[in-house]
Amino acid sequence: METMMKNSLGANDRMHDEWLLPNGLRVVGERLPYLRSVSIGAWMHVGSMMELPEENGLSHFLEHMVFKGTIKRTARQIAEEMDAVGGQLNAFTGRDCTCFYAKVIDEDLPLAVDILADLVMNATMDETELEKERGVILEEIAMDEDSPEDLVHDMLSLAQFGEQSPGQPILGPANQVEAYSRQDLLAFRQKHYGPRETVVALAGNYDPDRVLALVTEYFGSWSNDVSPVMLPVWQVQTGKISLREKDTEQMHICLGYPGMAYGSEGVYPLAVMNNVLGGAMSSRLFQRIREDLGLAYSVYSYPNTYKGVGTFGVYAGVNPKNAERVLAEIRGELDRFLRDGITEKEFRDSVTQLRSGYLMGLESPGARMQGLGRSTLLRGRPTTHEETIASIEAVTMEKVMAAAKDVLSCAPCIAVVGKGADQFKV
């Protein structure tokens, strides 16, 4: 057994451990000995961004199917074994990763590791269960179609990326989901699920030697040697418009700009800019459009950061008769930010908000596990809390305005869903 690294950060009670198993599986952990629980996740380096057009939706379909039975357990047994110890078991698919995770009392960690390994390595993809789950996913797609706020974000992604894979919906198109076979799922798993492209992350109360023994016992025999993920250089498109006429009470509007890629230097300056523009109740967009003008209940901005690419978006849900005015007000606030900049008070408050939000998030072992897993999977190493705080505190007003110039100087893509959306045709 090869142990790549095992070290304590020596700060308060935070302790990081790292191991590299002979089969290439990376394991990262943060010990929180004052807890009685452990959150653990298996992070797979595959999501909708890694799918070919003819594969779109397979990452998500596969995430669903692993819960439908394995060589060792039926779907019912998976649920009953975790429920019997009061644990939680779930998963999610993103654009650049898939994660299967559990939270259990520390004494039940062996069961959690066993079940996660079983799901990842041994799912049988039973034909009967596949047909049932196909129906569930088609209902999920229909639910998104019936949710105009979700739909407008998907439309914005498509406008910003066109035929590039980041523009693909995570759920996939319904016609392809209807056609995928068991063999398609097995081939996709064989192509993407392997120890060298997987990270097991955990945070909570655990014994390091016991963790290493457990992960070795349950994951150590895994031998599928998948190819390393090689991502192309993606380009965020600008100036595109996507409209959908839909009989809704509100009109849903999204503006999209290029953003910052995960791990890049501009991520935290952009986060500070986001807080000032639309990321909080005191933000300019919220105060102007909701509080001063009373033109929207929901208005906000948000950055998306993925490996290799990022975007920045603004959303508002409004009465159709106010749509043009709200769009003009949004663009006016963004232009004003570029022209007049950020005030010292806005800057100080936003940095404090970002730092406080991060520190409060550390009170959740699940959030710590997610930070460890995602950073190790996408950057090759875990990002320490000290690094994150230092990056936040290193942001300056000049860096915020440099990020704003990079992001907001482009013509935005615009997506609109609602009754009368065609009025925005150029």
C-alpha positions in Angstrom: 0.0 0.0 0.0 1.3 3.4 -1.0 0.5 6.4 1.1 1.2 9.5 -0.9 0.8 12.0 1.9 -0.6 12.2 5.4 -0.3 15.5 7.2 -1.8 17.7 9.8 -2.4 21.4 9.0 -1.8 22.2 12.6 -4.5 24.9 12.6 -7.1 24.6 15.4 -8.7 21.1 15.0 -8.5 20.9 11.2 -6.5 18.0 9.9 -6.1 17.0 6.3 -5.2 13.5 5.1 -4.3 12.4 1.6 -3.7 8.9 0.2 -3.1 7.5 -3.3 -4.1 3.9 -3.7 -2.1 1.7 -6.1 -5.0 1.7 -8.6 -4.8 5.5 -8.8 -7.8 6.3 -6.6 -7.2 9.5 -4.6 -8.6 9.8 -1.1 -8.7 13.1 0.8 -10.1 13.7 4.3 -10.5 16.4 6.9 -10.8 15.2 10.5 -13.3 17.0 12.7 -13.0 15.1 16.0 -15.6 17.1 17.8 -18.3 15.7 15.6 -20.1 12.3 15.7 -20.8 12.2 12.0 -18.9 11.8 8.7 -19.8 13.0 5.2 -18.2 11.1 2.4 -18.5 11.3 -1.3 -17.2 9.5 -4.4 -16.5 12.2 -7.0 -16.4 11.1 -10.7 -14.7 13.2 -13.3 -17.7 13.2 -15.7 -20.7 15.4 -16.3 -22.6 16.9 -19.2 -19.5 18.8 -20.4 -17.7 15.6 -21.1 -20.5 14.1 -23.2 -20.5 13.9 -26.9 -23.7 15.2 -28.5 -25.0 11.7 -29.0 -24.2 10.9 -25.3 -26.0 14.0 -23.8 -27.8 13.0 -20.6 -26.0 9.8 -20.0 -24.0 11.1 -17.0 -27.3 11.9 -15.3 -29.1 8.7 -16.5 -26.2 6.7 -15.1 -26.3 8.6 -11.8 -29.9 7.5 -11.4 -29.3 3.9 -12.4 -26.6 3.1 -9.9 -29.2 3.3 -7.2 -31.4 0.7 -8.9 -29.5 -2.3 -7.8 -26.0 -3.8 -7.7 -24.4 -7.2 -7.7 -24.7 -7.2 -3.9 -27.9 -5.2 -3.2 -31.4 -4.6 -4.7 -32.6 -1.0 -4.9 -34.7 -1.6 -1.8 -31.8 -3.0 0.1 -29.7 0.0 -0.7 -32.4 2.3 0.7 -33.1 0.1 3.8 -29.5 -0.4 4.8 -28.9 3.3 4.9 -32.2 4.2 6.5 -31.6 1.5 9.2 -28.7 3.5 10.6 -30.3 6.9 10.1 -27.9 7.8 7.4 -28.4 9.9 4.2 -27.5 8.8 0.7 -27.8 10.8 -2.5 -26.1 12.0 -5.6 -26.0 14.8 -8.1 -24.8 15.4 -11.7 -23.2 18.6 -12.7 -21.6 19.9 -15.9 -18.1 18.9 -14.8 -18.5 16.1 -12.2 -20.9 13.5 -10.7 -20.9 12.9 -7.0 -22.4 10.1 -4.9 -22.4 10.9 -1.2 -23.5 9.8 2.2 -23.7 11.2 5.7 -23.6 8.8 8.7 -22.7 8.5 12.3 -19.0 7.9 12.6 -19.5 4.3 13.7 -21.4 3.6 10.5 -18.6 4.8 8.2 -17.8 1.2 7.1 -21.4 0.8 5.7 -21.2 4.1 3.9 -17.9 3.2 2.2 -19.2 -0.2 1.3 -22.4 1.2 -0.3 -20.7 3.9 -2.2 -18.1 1.5 -3.7 -21.0 -0.9 -4.5 -22.9 1.8 -6.4 -19.9 3.1 -8.3 -18.4 -0.3 -9.2 -21.2 -2.9 -9.2 -24.5 -1.4 -10.5 -26.2 -4.0 -12.7 -28.3 -1.7 -14.9 -31.3 -4.1 -14.8 -33.5 -3.7 -17.9 -36.7 -3.5 -15.9 -35.4 -0.9 -13.6 -33.9 1.0 -16.5 -37.4 1.4 -18.1 -38.8 2.6 -14.8 -36.1 5.1 -14.3 -36.3 6.3 -17.9 -39.8 7.3 -17.1 -38.7 9.1 -14.0 -36.1 11.1 -15.9 -38.5 12.0 -18.6 -40.8 13.4 -15.9 -37.8 15.3 -14.5 -37.2 16.8 -18.0 -40.9 17.7 -18.3 -40.8 19.3 -14.8 -37.9 21.6 -16.0 -39.9 22.4 -19.1 -42.8 23.5 -16.8 -40.5 25.6 -14.7 -39.8 28.7 -16.8 -37.0 29.9 -14.4 -35.2 26.6 -14.9 -35.9 26.7 -18.6 -34.6 30.2 -19.2 -31.2 29.2 -17.6 -30.9 26.2 -19.9 -31.7 28.4 -22.9 -29.1 30.9 -21.8 -26.4 28.2 -21.6 -27.3 27.1 -25.1 -27.1 30.7 -26.4 -23.7 31.1 -24.7 -22.2 27.9 -26.0 -24.1 26.9 -29.0 -23.0 23.4 -30.1 -20.2 23.3 -27.6 -20.8 20.7 -24.8 -21.1 23.3 -21.9 -24.4 24.3 -23.6 -25.9 20.9 -23.3 -28.6 20.3 -20.7 -27.5 18.1 -17.8 -30.7 16.0 -18.1 -30.3 15.6 -21.8 -32.9 15.9 -24.5 -36.0 13.8 -24.0 -35.8 12.0 -27.4 -32.3 10.8 -26.6 -33.2 9.7 -23.1 -36.1 7.7 -24.6 -33.7 5.9 -26.9 -30.7 5.0 -24.6 -30.2 1.3 -24.0 -28.6 -0.7 -21.2 -25.6 -1.1 -23.5 -25.2 2.6 -23.9 -25.1 3.1 -20.1 -22.6 0.2 -19.6 -20.4 1.6 -22.4 -20.5 5.1 -20.9 -19.6 3.8 -17.4 -16.7 1.8 -18.9 -15.5 4.9 -20.7 -15.7 7.3 -17.7 -15.8 5.5 -14.3 -12.4 4.5 -13.2 -10.2 4.9 -10.1 -7.7 7.3 -11.7 -10.5 9.8 -12.5 -12.3 9.4 -9.2 -11.7 11.1 -5.8 -13.1 9.9 -2.5 -13.5 12.8 -0.1 -14.7 12.8 3.5 -15.0 15.2 6.4 -16.0 14.5 10.0 -14.9 12.2 12.9 -12.8 9.3 11.6 -9.7 7.4 12.3 -7.2 7.8 9.4 -5.8 4.3 9.6 -9.4 2.9 9.6 -10.3 5.0 6.6 -7.3 3.8 4.6 -8.2 0.2 5.4 -11.9 0.6 4.5 -11.2 2.4 1.2 -8.6 -0.2 0.3 -11.0 -3.0 1.2 -13.9 -1.7 -0.9 -12.3 0.3 -3.7 -8.8 -1.3 -3.9 -9.8 -4.0 -6.4 -11.3 -1.5 -8.9 -9.2 -1.7 -12.0 -11.0 0.1 -14.9 -8.3 2.2 -16.5 -10.1 5.1 -18.2 -8.4 7.8 -20.3 -7.6 11.0 -18.5 -10.2 13.8 -19.1 -8.9 16.1 -21.8 -11.1 19.2 -22.2 -11.1 21.4 -25.3 -10.8 25.2 -25.1 -14.4 26.5 -25.0 -15.5 29.9 -26.2 -18.3 31.8 -24.5 -20.4 33.4 -27.2 -21.8 36.9 -27.0 -24.7 38.8 -28.4 -26.9 35.8 -29.0 -30.7 35.9 -28.3 -32.9 32.9 -27.4 -36.6 33.3 -27.0 -39.4 31.0 -26.1 -43.1 32.0 -26.2 -44.8 30.4 -23.3 -48.1 31.0 -21.5 -46.8 32.1 -18.2 -47.8 34.9 -15.8 -44.3 36.2 -15.6 -41.7 36.9 -18.2 -38.3 35.3 -17.3 -35.2 37.2 -18.4 -31.6 36.1 -18.3 -28.5 38.0 -19.4 -25.3 36.0 -19.8 -21.6 37.1 -20.0 -18.3 35.3 -20.1 -17.1 34.6 -16.6 -14.1 33.0 -14.8 -12.9 29.4 -15.0 -12.7 27.3 -11.8 -9.4 27.9 -10.1 -8.5 31.0 -12.1 -7.3 34.2 -10.4 -10.4 36.1 -11.4 -12.9 33.9 -9.4 -12.8 35.9 -6.2 -12.8 39.4 -7.7 -15.8 38.2 -9.8 -17.5 36.9 -6.6 -17.0 40.3 -4.9 -18.5 42.0 -8.0 -21.4 39.6 -7.9 -22.2 40.5 -4.3 -22.3 44.2 -5.1 -24.4 43.8 -8.3 -27.0 41.1 -7.5 -25.8 38.5 -5.0 -27.3 39.9 -1.9 -30.3 41.9 -0.6 -28.2 45.0 -0.4 -27.0 44.6 -4.0 -27.6 47.3 -6.6 -30.0 45.2 -8.7 -32.1 44.1 -5.8 -32.3 47.6 -4.3 -33.0 49.3 -7.6 -35.4 46.9 -9.3 -37.2 45.3 -6.3 -37.0 47.9 -3.5 -37.0 51.2 -5.3 -39.1 50.4 -8.4 -41.1 47.4 -7.2 -40.8 45.8 -10.6 -39.7 42.2 -9.6 -40.0 39.8 -6.8 -36.9 37.8 -7.8 -33.9 39.5 -9.3 -30.3 38.3 -8.8 -26.9 37.7 -10.4 -24.7 34.7 -10.2 -21.3 33.4 -11.4 -20.8 29.8 -12.8 -17.3 28.4 -12.5 -16.4 25.2 -14.3 -13.1 23.6 -15.2 -11.8 25.5 -18.2 -14.7 28.0 -18.5 -17.0 30.3 -16.6 -20.1 32.5 -17.1 -21.8 35.3 -15.3 -25.6 35.7 -15.4 -28.4 38.0 -14.3 -32.0 36.8 -13.9 -35.3 38.6 -13.3 -38.9 37.4 -13.3 -41.3 40.2 -14.1 -44.7 41.2 -15.4 -44.5 41.1 -19.2 -45.6 44.8 -19.4 -42.5 45.7 -17.4 -40.0 43.4 -19.2 -38.4 46.0 -21.4 -38.0 48.5 -18.6 -36.5 45.9 -16.3 -34.1 44.8 -19.0 -33.1 48.4 -19.5 -32.6 49.0 -15.7 -30.4 45.8 -15.5 -28.2 46.9 -18.3 -28.1 50.4 -16.9 -26.8 49.1 -13.5 -24.2 47.0 -15.2 -23.0 49.9 -17.4 -22.9 52.1 -14.3 -20.7 49.6 -12.5 -18.3 49.6 -15.4 -18.4 53.4 -15.7 -18.4 54.5 -12.1 -16.8 51.5 -10.4 -17.2 50.2 -6.9 -17.3 52.3 -3.7 -14.9 51.6 -0.8 -17.9 50.7 1.4 -19.3 48.3 -1.2 -15.9 46.7 -1.6 -15.3 46.2 2.1 -18.8 44.9 2.8 -18.7 42.5 -0.2 -15.3 41.0 0.9 -16.6 40.6 4.4 -19.7 39.0 3.2 -17.7 36.6 1.0 -15.3 35.7 3.8 -18.1 35.3 6.4 -20.2 33.1 4.1 -17.2 30.8 3.5 -16.4 30.5 7.2 -20.0 29.8 8.1 -20.1 27.2 5.4 -17.3 25.4 7.2 -19.7 24.6 10.0 -21.2 21.9 7.7 -19.1 18.8 7.2 -20.9 18.2 4.0 -19.8 21.5 2.7 -16.2 20.7 3.7 -16.4 17.3 2.0 -17.7 19.0 -1.2 -14.9 21.6 -1.2 -12.3 18.9 -0.7 -13.7 16.6 -3.4 -14.3 19.2 -6.0 -10.9 20.9 -5.7 -9.0 17.6 -5.7 -10.9 16.3 -8.7 -10.7 19.5 -10.8 -7.4 21.0 -9.6 -5.5 17.9 -8.7 -5.1 18.8 -5.0 -7.3 19.9 -2.1 -7.6 23.6 -1.5 -7.0 24.5 2.1 -9.1 26.9 4.1 -6.1 29.1 4.6 -5.6 29.4 0.8 -9.3 30.3 0.3 -9.3 33.0 3.0 -6.0 34.3 1.6 -7.5 34.5 -1.9 -10.5 36.4 -0.6 -8.4 38.8 1.3 -6.1 39.4 -1.6 -8.9 40.9 -3.7 -8.5 44.6 -4.3 -10.8 47.2 -5.9 -8.5 47.2 -8.9 -8.9 43.5 -9.4 -12.7 43.7 -9.1 -12.8 46.4 -11.8 -10.4 44.4 -14.0 -12.8 41.4 -13.7 -15.8 43.7 -14.4 -14.1 45.0 -17.6 -13.3 41.4 -18.7 -16.8 40.2 -18.1 -19.2 43.1 -18.7 -17.6 44.8 -21.7 -19.0 42.1 -24.0 -22.5 42.2 -25.6 -24.6 39.8 -23.4 -26.5 36.8 -24.6 -30.1 37.1 -23.7 -32.7 34.4 -23.0 -36.4 35.2 -22.5 -39.3 32.8 -21.6 -42.9 34.0 -21.4 -45.9 35.4 -23.1 -44.7 38.1 -25.5 -41.1 36.9 -25.6 -41.0 37.5 -29.3 -41.0 41.3 -28.7 -37.3 40.9 -28.0 -36.5 39.8 -31.5 -33.7 41.9 -33.1 
